[in-house]
Amino acid sequence: MAALSADTRPAGLSEDELLAADVAAARIRGGALPGPPYDTAVARLGRPGFDAVVFIVIHYVALGTLLNAYDVPAGRAVD
């Protein structure tokens, strides 16, 4: 997450994992995923793999939005 937040590619990942990270980074930036990267991602990861990356990003962004709405700091103890 730190690498994606810094707009860099994570180190030490396989080619498929880097492709998933690229898809995640594109989703975080917003807008449509252009045709060629979309086609490559679906061809390499399969439709279920591509869908999984998109859904994980959606949930991560939604959770971050929720936590920010209530100003929940990282590492805060839960009572």
C-alpha positions, 0 to 999 in steps of 0.5 A: 500500500505504501508503494502504491500511495507513493505512486511507485511499483512495489518491489519483489513481486511476480509479473502477475502481482505487478500487473495487479498492482498496476490495476490497483494504482489505476483504480485509485487514480480514478477514471476508466482503465484504458483498453490495452491495460484492461485487456492485458489484465483480463488475459493474464489474471482472468476475469475472476482475478481482475474482478478480485483486484477491483473489488479489493481496491473498492473495499480498501478505498471505502474503508479508508473513507469510512475511517477518515469520516470518523477521524479514526487514527491508525493504531487506535485502541478499540474499547 
